[in-house]
Amino acid sequence: MSVAAEHPDIRQNFPVVSQSLQLAASAQIRNMASLGGNVLQRTRCSYFRDVSYENCNKRRPGSGCAALDGFNRSHAVLGTSDQCIATYPGDFAQALIALDAKIEVLGRRGIRDFPFARLHRQPGEAPHLETTLAAEEMIVAFYIPKSSYARRSLFLKVRDRESYEFALASAAVGLDLDGDRVRQARIALGGVATVPWRAHKAEQILAGERLNEAILNTAAAVAFEDAVPRSHNAFKVELGKRTLIRALRETAAMEI
């Protein structure tokens, strides 16, 4: 992770990738962790980690979800089901889906590639199944196309403390601008969803528009229109909106 984060080509042409890696975990972990391992870290919560709670559908399918009526401040508001509301914890994955990356995997039947956005599964009725990989497959490559919105891109992470902490809300944003008007926008959200979350509708709202306060607020509202907050994590909806608006402003102001 640290090698990729510091690579000059990645820092210049894919800053959202570099930033998402730099803001993950600690320097010691980044020096050891692989890119493939990072995107495959399990979607989990405190009820998954603490085995004294028997009702966790990830550990024991069909046993229920203790987080639904428990302390769920850190849990997801997008892509949830009545079986699981755990938040996908990674940062790098948001950058990958925002930039339309592809993934290459190797298994018994050889090599196959597919859009990175198809790697992770929403919990649905089977939250213990988190990816579309076969049991014997491993990630061998990521492919990210160069683009104008990849070059003008940014990762913003909001968390309880400034280091070694998962996001409460994050946004990976890329913009292709014609002056102050948006040609194309790319938006992925983290810290608020059960999987790396692409905000397609918000992107469509921004296309062809100038980034004024009205359009920024509209795009943010659309990005969270399907949110399902719980008793302790409702604040994530407003926090997520503000994080996205700030990320869009800062991306538009970049000098490239």
N, C-alpha and C positions, 0 to 999 in steps of 0.2 A: 504493500500500500504506500509506504513512504517513497519508494523509488518512483512510482507512477505520479504521486502528488508533486514531486519536485522536478519532474521531467520538463525541460524547457518548452518542447512542442506542446505538451498538454497544458502547461500553464498559459501559453500564449493563445492557443487555438481552441482550447476546451477548459476555460477557467472554472466552470461549474464543477467539472470532474475533479480538478486539483483541489478546490476548496472543500468539496464534500469529503474527500479523503483526509485532508489536513484537520478537519473538525471532528473526526471520528476517534473514539477511544483515547489512548495515550500514545506518546511517542514510542514507548517501548513496544506496545502492541502493534502499532503501525509498522515498526521495523521487522516484525515477525509474520504478520498476517498476510495472507494471499488475497487477491481481488476476488477470486472465485469463492473462497471461504467466507469472505465478508458478505456477499449477497446471499449466501446460503445459511447465514446464522438464523436460528429458529425464531419464529414469532412466538413470544412467550410473555408471561406476566408473573407477578408474585405468587399467584395461586397455582401456576404451573410449577414454579420452582419449589414451593413449600409442599412436600409430599404428605404433610399432615392433612391437607385438604383433599379429600377423596374425589370430590366432584369437579373434575377438570377433564373436559372432552378431548383435550390434546393428549393427556397422559392415559386416560381411561375412556375411550370412546363410548358415548352413551351415558356417562355418569352425571352429566350436567355441567353448568358453568357457575362457579362460586362468585365470579366477578360481577355477574348481572345485578345482583342485589347487595354486593359487598362494596369495599372501598375501591372505586374505579377511576380515581383521578387521572391516572396515566393511560387509561385505555382509549380505544379508538372510537371515533364518531362516524367514520365513513367505511363502507364495505363490511359492516358487521352483520351478524346473524344472531338468532336466539340460541346458538350453540357456542359462540365465542366472540369476544370483543377485544382480544389481545391486540396490541399495536405492533406492527412491523417495526423493528428497531433501527434498521440500517439507514445510512445517508447516501452512500455511493449509488445505490439502486435508483434513487430519485433522479440523480444526474443522468443515469443511463436511459431511463424511460423518457425523460424530457428530450433527449437528443436522438431518439429513434434508433437506439443501439440494437445490434444483433448479437446473439450468443452462439458459440460453437461448442458442442459437447461430443465427447468420445465415449462409446460403449461397445458392447459385444457385436453390434451390427455395423460398427464403423462410426463415421463422423456425420453429424447432422447439425444444421443451423436453423435458427428461427428468431423472430423478434423477441428481444429481452422482455417486453411487456407480457409475453405469454409464459414466462417462467413461473411466476407465483400464482397460487390459487387463493381466491377468497374463501373464507371458512365454510360458508354455506352449511350443509348438513354433515360435513366431514372435515372438521378443523384439524384433525391429525394429519391430513394430506396437505402439505404446504407448497409443493412445487410439482411441475410436470415432468421432472426427470425420472427416468427408470432407475431401479435400484443400483445398477452397475455403471451408470453414466457419471462422468465427471466433466466439469467445465474446463475447456482448454484455451478459449479465446473470447475476447469481446471485440466487436467491430463498431466504431462510431464514425459516421460520415462527417466530413468537414462541411461546414455551412456557415452562413452569416450569423444565424442565431446561436450556433455553438460558440463562435468567437465573442459575441456579445452575450455572455451568460454569467450567472451568479448563483451561489448557494447561500442561503440565509438560514441560520439555525438558532432557535430560541429555546433555552433550557433553564432549569433551576439554578445551575451553576455554570461557570464559563468553561470548564474542562471536565473530561471523563464523565460525561452524562448524556443520556439519550435525549432526543428532542421532545419537547412538548408540542412544538410546531416547527416545521421547516418548509422551505420552498426552493425548488430548483427551477430557475427561470432563464429562458433564452428569448431574445428579441431580434427580429430583422426589421430595421427601421428605414423608412424613406423620409428623411428629415425628422419631424416629430410625429409622423404617422406610422402606425404598425402595419408592416406587410404580413409578417407571420409572428405568432407567439407560441412558445412552448412552456408548459407549466406542469410541474409534478409536485405533489405535496407529501410531506413526511411527518411523523409524530402524531398523526391524526387518523390513520387508516390501518386496516388489517393487512394491506399489501402496499407496495410502492404504488402511489396513486396519481394517475394522469388526469388532469382537469381539462378534458377536451372541450366541454361547453364554454368554459371561461376563455379558452384560446379563441374560440369562434367569435365570442363577444368582442374581443379586442381587435380582430382582423379588420384592417381598413380604417381604424379609429385613431384619434389623437388621445394621448394618455392624460386626460384631464381627471379631476376628482370624481366626476359623475361616472365615467366609464370604468375607472378603477374600482369604485364601490360596487358597480353593477357586476363586474367580472368576479369580484370576491364573493358577492352574495350568491352568484350562480355556482361557483366552485363548491359551496357548502350547502346548497339547497336540499341535498339528500341526506344531510347529517342526521344521525340519531343519537343525541346526547343522553347520558345517564345522570344519576343523582349527583355525582362528584366531578364529572368531566365536561359539563356544559360550557364552562369557560373556554374550552378549546375551540369552539365555533368562532367566537369573536377573536380570540388570539390567532387562529388560523387565518382569518380574513385580514387582520392587520399585518401579519407576517407576509402574506402574499402581496398586499399593496405596497409595503415597504420594499420588498424584493423587486417588484416591477419598477418602482421609482428609481432605485439604485442601479438597476440594470440599464434603464434608459439613459441614465447620467454617465455611464461608463465612457471613457475615452479609449478608442481602439484604433 
